[in-house]
């Protein structure tokens, strides 16, 4: 067996031996209490090794009880990279194939891997107890599955350092849209049934563990990525009943259940589903109304955004909803008009906004858009700008929220499966250095083809039916029994947010300039320019951590005088 330690920013593609682990100051992973630290064991079975690839894994050392093992599985990627003019030279692969992404949990220490190619095991270590902090070795032994007392085929010792301090909560808002209908369809359960609520709770918890702290809330079915004239399954937390023509009453009990789950999980903000359709705000979202004749799809593609009947509903619904949230929710509430309007949509967006301006007085409106014209006209309070269109905003002295998705495939950070992991992780320091108050991604679990025309199997299709680069639509897979299975990209994005938290802590101790100098690559770090040197990236994070520990020790000694 060939094997070696690899860090969490390496992607073990299969044909070639992976880069050995970067180990700044001799540690393969280091961080703080409550932070998930990860490394990999890359291996290639040879002649004489178990022919069926069946292995047994044993962990040894003080951190063994704090460790979880996953096997890295390759997934099909039909669309790894955008067209050459929209890509760059840093993609790991550009041809369709099967590439590493899925982290399949190993529950009993037994795993089966392929033979003849490099495979990977992923080890996560998370320590909560200060008594377990310190410098430790975690031994990983790989044995043949059918050997009861045989010598290991290979053994590795990872050096782990846990600092006896905790990082603060993420100081910015971080949202990755959870699609409630994907859960119902994939698992074959009725929307808002008890089974669906269990799934929602599990996936919301998984989002929080990725440091997502703002959640898209389906008060009505979110009008997102839906073909014109097509509908997605109804997920509507607000019950609406028409008591008389144009007169409505509201049942908010399902919303209250959602609020309780989100509060218990630690979310800081709720985003209300968009008030108008995507890409132009020309129509109303699908809203189901209970009438004496039964449920009716009263609003949707067939109703224009400026229809007086929609305004009549909103005049009653929005004040009731806002008052209820004021009474029941302690965090922020964000409102959306329409997602990703272009410059050609200025007039319809402005008309749609006028429908609700008075009803949203004092509320925060945020929308993903990239035209500076919207901001300069004051049409959106908080623009969320694509990372490849942010320069005019920065030049104007603004520090906007940012987002990336399918179109941000050249030079900027992204999480595509075909990209090196450092391009995912660098986001945390970019957000800190450029003072972004928030980050948005549209796909936590979008298990649909483009425009939601049909559901897809995420284990067989990572590209939304071939429309988007692999990994853009989702960061988690639907594990059995309602258990979210994570991806490499999920873990690395969480690391990026931990980097931001560490920088924020250092800034509070020593000033933002001190923190920035450790990670801004000599003042050259931008959203579109950054180093791909993994060793340098990990060393910079370690320098941040060491400065934090030193500052905390100094503060402690001064307080003890």
DRENMIMI-183118 format. One line per 10 residues: their letters; for each residue z, y, x of C-alpha. Coordinates in nm, 3 decimals, always signed. Each point is the difference from the previous one (the first is absolute). Example, Ala and Ser with C-alpha at 12.3 -4.5 7.8 and 13.67 -1.06 7.14 Angstrom:
<rs>
AS = +0.780 -0.450 +1.230; -0.066 +0.344 +0.137
</rs>
This chain:
<rs>
XXXXXXXXXX = +0.000 +0.000 +0.000; -0.086 +0.347 +0.118; +0.242 +0.265 -0.127; +0.130 +0.346 +0.073; +0.213 +0.276 -0.144; -0.193 +0.280 -0.169; +0.128 +0.322 -0.153; -0.046 +0.102 -0.362; -0.298 +0.225 +0.076; -0.220 -0.287 +0.123
XXXXXXXXXX = -0.244 -0.170 -0.236; -0.061 -0.359 +0.104; -0.361 -0.036 -0.101; -0.047 -0.364 +0.110; -0.274 -0.040 +0.261; +0.164 +0.191 +0.286; +0.345 -0.003 +0.154; +0.206 +0.289 -0.137; +0.152 +0.278 +0.205; +0.350 -0.092 +0.120
XXXXXXXXXX = +0.294 +0.185 -0.152; +0.066 +0.351 +0.109; +0.366 +0.015 +0.096; +0.118 +0.355 +0.073; +0.316 -0.017 +0.213; -0.014 -0.378 -0.024; +0.042 -0.030 -0.377; -0.258 -0.160 -0.228; +0.137 +0.185 -0.301; +0.268 +0.263 -0.046
XXXXXXXXXX = +0.129 +0.226 -0.272; +0.289 +0.078 -0.227; +0.218 -0.169 -0.258; -0.194 -0.069 -0.319; -0.337 +0.032 +0.175; -0.232 -0.301 -0.012; -0.107 -0.083 +0.356; -0.293 -0.234 +0.052; -0.174 -0.199 +0.271; -0.242 -0.291 +0.008
XXXXXXXXXX = -0.043 -0.335 +0.168; -0.369 -0.061 +0.062; -0.098 -0.363 +0.056; -0.300 -0.222 +0.046; +0.028 -0.375 -0.044; -0.173 -0.213 +0.263; -0.077 -0.368 +0.047; +0.320 -0.199 -0.021; +0.163 +0.247 -0.238; +0.054 -0.099 -0.364
XXXXXXXXXX = -0.353 -0.070 -0.124; +0.083 +0.114 -0.351; +0.153 +0.325 +0.122; +0.339 -0.083 -0.152; +0.284 +0.171 +0.183; +0.373 +0.046 -0.038; +0.160 +0.326 +0.106; +0.354 +0.055 +0.116; +0.171 +0.331 +0.067; +0.297 +0.032 +0.230
XXXXXXXXXX = +0.231 +0.287 +0.087; +0.226 +0.253 -0.172; -0.293 +0.151 -0.192; -0.129 -0.330 -0.140; +0.179 +0.052 -0.331; -0.156 +0.346 -0.029; -0.357 -0.120 +0.060; -0.279 -0.103 -0.236; -0.315 -0.185 +0.107; -0.346 +0.035 -0.152
XXXXXXXXXX = -0.327 -0.155 +0.103; -0.290 +0.242 +0.030; -0.289 -0.117 -0.216; -0.358 +0.113 +0.021; -0.161 +0.133 -0.317; -0.366 +0.051 -0.090; -0.133 +0.348 +0.071; -0.351 +0.052 -0.135; -0.001 +0.373 +0.080; +0.192 +0.060 +0.324
XXXXXXXXXX = -0.137 +0.340 +0.100; -0.195 +0.289 -0.150; -0.358 +0.070 +0.097; -0.037 +0.094 +0.368; -0.029 +0.371 -0.073; +0.333 -0.011 -0.186; +0.181 -0.221 +0.253; +0.088 +0.026 +0.369; +0.024 -0.221 +0.307; +0.366 -0.093 -0.051
XXXXXXXXXX = -0.049 -0.267 -0.270; +0.111 -0.342 +0.119; -0.279 -0.167 -0.198; -0.295 +0.122 -0.202; -0.150 -0.325 -0.130; +0.123 -0.187 -0.309; +0.238 -0.282 +0.075; +0.357 -0.120 -0.031; +0.258 +0.219 +0.172; +0.382 +0.002 +0.033
XXXXXXXXXX = +0.196 +0.184 -0.267; +0.209 -0.213 -0.239; +0.359 -0.078 +0.099; +0.080 -0.331 -0.167; +0.377 -0.060 +0.001; +0.130 -0.306 +0.186; +0.304 -0.114 -0.194; +0.098 -0.332 +0.160; -0.112 +0.047 +0.359; -0.309 -0.212 -0.051
XXXXXXXXXX = -0.348 +0.141 +0.024; -0.356 -0.117 +0.045; -0.245 +0.196 +0.213; -0.363 -0.041 +0.094; -0.111 -0.163 +0.321; -0.241 +0.124 +0.264; +0.061 +0.371 -0.067; +0.283 +0.242 +0.057; +0.241 +0.019 -0.292; +0.313 +0.209 -0.045
XXXXXXXXXX = +0.354 -0.026 -0.130; +0.166 +0.322 -0.111; +0.374 +0.043 +0.046; +0.193 +0.277 -0.176; +0.355 +0.091 +0.102; +0.216 +0.223 -0.216; +0.366 +0.065 +0.081; +0.228 +0.183 -0.242; +0.340 -0.076 +0.154; +0.106 +0.229 +0.282
XXXXXXXXXX = +0.190 -0.290 +0.155; -0.337 -0.170 +0.070; -0.145 +0.304 +0.179; -0.067 -0.007 +0.371; -0.237 -0.173 +0.239; -0.087 -0.358 -0.089; -0.243 -0.279 +0.073; -0.164 -0.183 -0.287; -0.144 -0.334 +0.108; -0.294 -0.147 -0.191
XXXXXXXXXX = -0.066 -0.371 +0.057; -0.323 -0.165 -0.120; +0.016 -0.376 -0.051; -0.225 -0.264 -0.151; +0.095 -0.036 -0.366; +0.049 -0.377 +0.023; +0.217 +0.011 +0.313; +0.369 -0.032 -0.078; +0.137 +0.067 +0.348; -0.296 +0.077 +0.218
XXXXXXXXXX = -0.035 +0.266 +0.265; -0.154 +0.318 -0.140; -0.372 +0.039 +0.043; +0.080 +0.360 +0.090; +0.295 +0.238 +0.002; +0.017 +0.378 +0.015; +0.289 +0.239 +0.030; -0.041 +0.339 -0.157; +0.234 +0.275 +0.116; +0.114 +0.212 -0.293
XXXXXXXXXX = +0.208 +0.317 +0.004; +0.181 +0.124 -0.311; +0.156 +0.345 +0.028; +0.328 +0.028 -0.196; -0.120 +0.290 -0.213; -0.209 +0.039 -0.316; -0.308 +0.208 -0.054; +0.013 +0.254 -0.284; -0.204 -0.052 -0.313; -0.363 +0.103 +0.023
XXXXXXXXXX = -0.007 +0.378 -0.036; -0.350 +0.020 -0.148; -0.145 -0.154 -0.314; -0.201 -0.316 +0.053; -0.193 -0.148 -0.290; -0.222 -0.307 -0.021; -0.112 -0.052 -0.356; +0.129 -0.316 -0.163; -0.239 -0.135 -0.264; +0.207 -0.160 -0.275
XXXXXXXXXX = -0.305 -0.153 -0.170; -0.091 -0.193 +0.316; +0.333 -0.183 -0.022; -0.044 -0.094 -0.366; -0.358 -0.122 +0.046; +0.055 -0.188 +0.326; +0.310 -0.182 -0.120; -0.127 -0.051 -0.353; +0.289 +0.168 -0.180; +0.012 +0.239 -0.293
XXXXXXXXXX = +0.030 +0.367 +0.090; +0.364 +0.118 -0.017; +0.123 -0.349 -0.083; +0.315 -0.120 +0.175; -0.221 -0.183 +0.251; -0.190 +0.321 +0.070; +0.319 +0.199 +0.047; +0.120 -0.257 +0.257; -0.325 +0.041 +0.188; +0.021 +0.378 -0.016
XXXXXXXXXX = +0.352 -0.007 +0.138; -0.101 -0.229 +0.288; -0.304 +0.205 +0.098; +0.179 +0.332 -0.033; +0.266 -0.138 +0.234; -0.273 -0.104 +0.244; -0.147 +0.349 -0.013; +0.340 +0.152 +0.077; +0.038 -0.235 +0.297; -0.324 +0.154 +0.135
XXXXXXXXXX = +0.174 +0.338 -0.029; -0.191 +0.098 -0.311; +0.228 +0.244 -0.179; -0.224 +0.143 -0.275; -0.145 -0.219 -0.273; -0.296 +0.043 -0.234; +0.148 -0.036 -0.347; -0.226 -0.129 -0.281; +0.132 +0.214 -0.282; -0.356 -0.065 -0.125
XXXXXXXXXX = -0.265 -0.221 +0.159; -0.092 +0.176 +0.327; -0.367 +0.110 -0.013; -0.073 -0.118 +0.354; -0.300 -0.183 +0.146; -0.135 -0.079 -0.346; -0.372 +0.001 -0.074; -0.114 +0.249 -0.261; +0.028 -0.167 -0.339; +0.206 -0.284 +0.140
XXXXXXXXXX = +0.373 -0.052 -0.046; +0.274 -0.165 +0.197; +0.277 -0.200 -0.169; +0.236 +0.226 -0.189; +0.326 +0.071 +0.183; +0.174 +0.279 -0.191; +0.373 +0.056 +0.040; +0.013 +0.270 -0.268; -0.031 -0.127 -0.353; -0.189 +0.249 -0.219
XXXXXXXXXX = +0.001 -0.016 -0.379; -0.195 +0.227 -0.232; +0.232 +0.084 -0.288; -0.250 +0.231 -0.173; -0.342 +0.129 +0.103; +0.051 +0.165 +0.338; +0.379 -0.047 -0.012; +0.152 -0.241 +0.251; +0.331 -0.159 +0.092; +0.080 -0.176 +0.326
XXXXXXXXXX = +0.183 -0.313 +0.112; +0.120 +0.040 +0.360; +0.205 -0.320 +0.030; -0.252 -0.176 +0.225; -0.015 +0.309 +0.219; +0.378 -0.008 +0.029; -0.015 -0.357 +0.128; -0.254 +0.110 +0.262; +0.221 +0.295 +0.099; +0.299 -0.227 +0.049
XXXXXXXXXX = -0.195 -0.240 +0.223; -0.134 +0.288 +0.208; +0.343 +0.160 +0.032; +0.160 -0.328 +0.102; -0.273 -0.059 +0.259; +0.052 +0.346 +0.150; -0.320 +0.181 -0.092; +0.021 +0.378 +0.041; -0.296 +0.108 -0.210; -0.206 -0.101 -0.300
XXXXXXXXXX = -0.366 +0.085 -0.042; -0.117 +0.020 -0.356; -0.333 -0.169 -0.068; -0.293 +0.240 +0.021; -0.056 +0.217 -0.306; -0.379 -0.021 +0.026; -0.260 -0.241 +0.134; -0.087 -0.040 +0.367; -0.280 +0.178 +0.189; -0.031 +0.308 -0.214
XXXXXXXXXX = +0.261 +0.013 -0.278; -0.265 -0.013 -0.271; +0.171 -0.242 -0.239; +0.342 -0.111 -0.118; +0.192 -0.306 +0.119; +0.026 -0.307 -0.220; +0.294 +0.058 -0.234; +0.091 -0.244 -0.274; +0.157 +0.140 -0.318; +0.177 -0.204 -0.266
XXXXXXXXXX = -0.130 +0.087 -0.346; +0.054 -0.146 -0.348; -0.325 -0.189 +0.057; +0.127 -0.146 +0.330; -0.040 +0.100 +0.366; -0.296 +0.223 +0.074; -0.152 +0.104 +0.333; +0.014 +0.362 -0.108; -0.095 +0.155 +0.335; -0.219 -0.112 +0.288
XXXXXXXXXX = -0.355 +0.041 +0.126; -0.112 +0.082 -0.355; +0.215 +0.316 -0.014; -0.078 +0.307 +0.211; +0.273 +0.156 +0.212; -0.003 +0.320 -0.203; +0.008 -0.165 -0.342; +0.251 +0.183 -0.225; +0.141 -0.333 -0.120; +0.111 -0.084 +0.354
XXXXXXXXXX = +0.159 +0.340 +0.038; +0.183 -0.060 -0.329; +0.144 -0.325 +0.136; +0.097 +0.155 +0.333; +0.176 +0.291 -0.169; +0.240 -0.254 -0.144; +0.003 -0.267 +0.271; +0.041 +0.201 +0.319; +0.304 +0.205 -0.108; +0.169 -0.316 -0.128
XXXXXXXXXX = -0.084 -0.190 +0.316; +0.112 +0.280 +0.231; +0.329 +0.043 -0.184; +0.065 -0.374 +0.012; -0.070 -0.016 +0.374; +0.224 +0.300 +0.062; +0.282 -0.186 -0.174; -0.062 -0.348 +0.142; -0.151 +0.042 +0.347; +0.174 +0.166 +0.295
XXXXXXXXXX = -0.297 +0.006 +0.237; -0.327 +0.189 +0.015; -0.271 -0.024 -0.264; -0.362 +0.054 +0.105; -0.288 +0.059 -0.238; -0.368 -0.076 +0.053; -0.300 +0.164 -0.166; -0.287 -0.210 +0.139; -0.058 -0.210 +0.310; -0.256 +0.099 +0.265
XXXXXXXXXX = -0.200 +0.276 -0.171; -0.284 +0.135 +0.212; -0.136 +0.351 +0.038; -0.244 -0.068 -0.284; +0.300 -0.069 -0.225; +0.169 +0.338 +0.035; -0.091 +0.119 -0.350; +0.107 -0.314 -0.192; +0.315 -0.031 +0.212; +0.090 +0.362 -0.075
XXXXXXXXXX = -0.062 -0.059 -0.371; +0.216 -0.310 -0.001; +0.274 +0.177 +0.189; -0.010 +0.280 -0.257; +0.077 -0.259 -0.268; +0.342 -0.063 +0.152; +0.088 +0.305 +0.211; +0.258 +0.131 -0.245; +0.134 -0.348 -0.071; +0.060 -0.063 +0.373
XXXXXXXXXX = +0.155 +0.338 +0.078; +0.255 -0.048 +0.276; -0.118 -0.354 +0.076; -0.155 -0.112 +0.329; -0.367 -0.096 -0.026; -0.148 -0.211 +0.281; -0.354 -0.134 +0.027; -0.210 -0.176 +0.260; -0.294 +0.228 +0.077; -0.178 +0.119 +0.311
XXXXXXXXXX = -0.171 +0.325 -0.097; +0.190 +0.302 +0.131; -0.141 +0.196 -0.295; +0.250 -0.164 -0.238; +0.290 +0.118 +0.213; -0.137 +0.348 +0.059; -0.042 +0.048 -0.377; +0.353 -0.122 -0.065; -0.121 -0.283 -0.222; +0.243 -0.253 +0.145
XXXXXXXXXX = +0.355 +0.065 +0.117; +0.003 -0.277 +0.257; -0.340 -0.113 +0.129; -0.009 -0.347 +0.156; -0.279 +0.018 +0.255; -0.205 -0.277 +0.158; +0.082 -0.023 +0.369; -0.363 +0.062 +0.098; -0.011 +0.323 -0.204; +0.336 +0.150 +0.092
XXXXXXXXXX = -0.108 +0.242 +0.273; -0.081 +0.298 -0.230; +0.345 -0.033 -0.155; +0.171 -0.011 +0.340; -0.211 +0.294 +0.120; +0.121 +0.199 -0.301; +0.361 -0.067 +0.099; +0.060 -0.262 -0.268; +0.176 -0.329 +0.064; -0.125 -0.217 -0.285
XXXXXXXXXX = +0.069 -0.350 -0.114; -0.271 -0.232 +0.129; -0.161 -0.324 -0.107; -0.256 -0.246 +0.125; -0.204 -0.271 -0.169; -0.349 -0.149 +0.013; -0.176 +0.317 +0.121; +0.230 +0.064 +0.296; -0.160 -0.254 +0.230; -0.094 +0.209 +0.302
XXXXXXXXXX = +0.244 +0.125 +0.264; +0.300 +0.046 -0.232; +0.292 -0.231 -0.064; -0.050 -0.279 -0.254; +0.117 -0.349 -0.087; -0.323 -0.200 -0.024; +0.035 -0.361 +0.113; -0.275 +0.054 +0.258; +0.185 +0.288 +0.169; +0.257 -0.038 +0.279
XXXXXXXXXX = +0.357 +0.022 -0.126; +0.079 +0.303 +0.214; -0.242 +0.195 -0.220; +0.224 -0.084 -0.296; +0.329 +0.070 +0.176; -0.099 +0.336 +0.150; +0.017 +0.149 -0.349; +0.378 +0.046 +0.019; -0.012 +0.228 +0.301; -0.306 +0.184 -0.136
XXXXXXXXXX = +0.186 +0.084 -0.320; +0.300 +0.122 +0.198; -0.187 +0.206 +0.258; -0.213 +0.174 -0.265; +0.283 +0.055 -0.246; -0.151 -0.190 -0.291; +0.243 -0.011 -0.294; -0.152 -0.317 -0.142; -0.250 -0.284 +0.032; -0.198 -0.181 -0.270
XXXXXXXXXX = -0.198 -0.321 -0.011; -0.164 -0.124 -0.317; +0.033 -0.376 +0.048; +0.329 -0.185 +0.031; -0.130 -0.291 -0.209; -0.342 +0.081 -0.146; -0.124 -0.353 -0.070; -0.317 +0.107 -0.177; -0.365 +0.039 +0.087; -0.120 +0.358 +0.033
XXXXXXXXXX = +0.037 +0.197 -0.326; +0.226 -0.279 -0.133; -0.296 -0.190 -0.144; +0.165 -0.336 +0.064; +0.307 -0.141 +0.171; -0.033 -0.150 +0.348; +0.192 -0.265 +0.192; +0.163 +0.197 +0.285; +0.016 -0.312 +0.217; -0.380 -0.029 -0.020
XXXXXXXXXX = -0.107 +0.363 -0.038; +0.160 +0.281 +0.198; -0.280 +0.247 -0.068; +0.008 +0.067 -0.378; -0.313 -0.203 -0.060; -0.160 +0.122 +0.322; +0.033 +0.371 -0.081; +0.277 +0.106 +0.240; +0.086 -0.088 +0.360; +0.232 -0.299 +0.017
XXXXXXXXXX = +0.363 +0.100 -0.048; -0.065 +0.328 -0.176; +0.079 -0.126 -0.355; +0.339 -0.159 +0.065; +0.280 -0.054 +0.251; +0.169 -0.299 -0.169; -0.121 -0.335 -0.130; +0.115 -0.178 -0.318; +0.224 -0.276 +0.130; +0.109 -0.288 -0.222
XXXXXXXXXX = +0.279 +0.041 -0.253; -0.047 +0.376 -0.006; +0.092 +0.047 +0.366; -0.194 +0.270 +0.186; -0.152 -0.130 +0.322; -0.035 +0.269 +0.259; -0.277 +0.091 +0.242; -0.004 +0.106 +0.363; -0.106 +0.342 -0.128; +0.305 +0.021 -0.226
XXXXXXXXXX = +0.234 -0.068 +0.291; -0.176 +0.247 +0.230; -0.004 +0.276 -0.262; +0.376 -0.050 -0.042; +0.032 +0.037 +0.378; -0.195 +0.326 -0.021; +0.247 +0.133 -0.255; +0.292 -0.115 +0.221; -0.158 +0.200 +0.283; +0.002 +0.305 -0.225
XXXXXXXXXX = +0.363 -0.060 -0.091; +0.095 -0.028 +0.367; -0.184 +0.323 +0.081; +0.172 +0.174 -0.289; +0.338 -0.115 +0.126; -0.075 +0.123 +0.351; -0.122 +0.331 -0.141; +0.332 +0.043 -0.181; +0.186 -0.065 +0.326; -0.213 +0.182 +0.255
XXXXXXXXXX = -0.262 +0.201 -0.187; -0.349 -0.080 -0.118; -0.155 +0.117 +0.329; +0.188 -0.264 +0.196; -0.106 -0.276 -0.239; -0.360 +0.120 -0.012; -0.041 +0.010 +0.379; +0.082 -0.370 +0.025; -0.285 -0.109 -0.229; -0.266 +0.271 -0.019
XXXXXXXXXX = -0.193 -0.133 +0.301; +0.021 +0.322 +0.193; -0.085 +0.209 -0.302; -0.323 -0.189 -0.073; +0.118 -0.209 -0.297; -0.192 +0.085 -0.317; -0.096 -0.190 -0.313; -0.330 -0.092 +0.168; +0.099 -0.028 +0.365; +0.264 -0.235 +0.137
XXXXXXXXXX = +0.054 -0.257 +0.272; -0.071 -0.369 -0.055; +0.227 -0.097 +0.291; +0.252 -0.233 -0.163; +0.233 -0.005 +0.300; +0.014 +0.379 +0.000; +0.058 +0.007 -0.375; +0.293 -0.241 +0.017; +0.141 +0.172 +0.307; -0.004 +0.334 -0.181
XXXXXXXXXX = +0.196 -0.148 -0.291; +0.250 -0.143 +0.245; +0.036 +0.343 +0.163; +0.076 +0.147 -0.343; +0.264 -0.266 -0.060; +0.163 +0.050 +0.340; +0.019 +0.375 -0.056; +0.159 -0.058 -0.343; +0.262 -0.234 +0.146; +0.077 +0.243 +0.282
XXXXXXXXXX = +0.034 +0.295 -0.239; +0.223 -0.196 -0.235; +0.220 -0.110 +0.290; +0.028 +0.360 +0.120; +0.087 +0.120 -0.349; +0.259 -0.273 -0.029; +0.163 +0.088 +0.330; +0.012 +0.369 -0.091; +0.153 -0.076 -0.338; +0.258 -0.218 +0.168
X = +0.131 +0.280 +0.222
</rs>
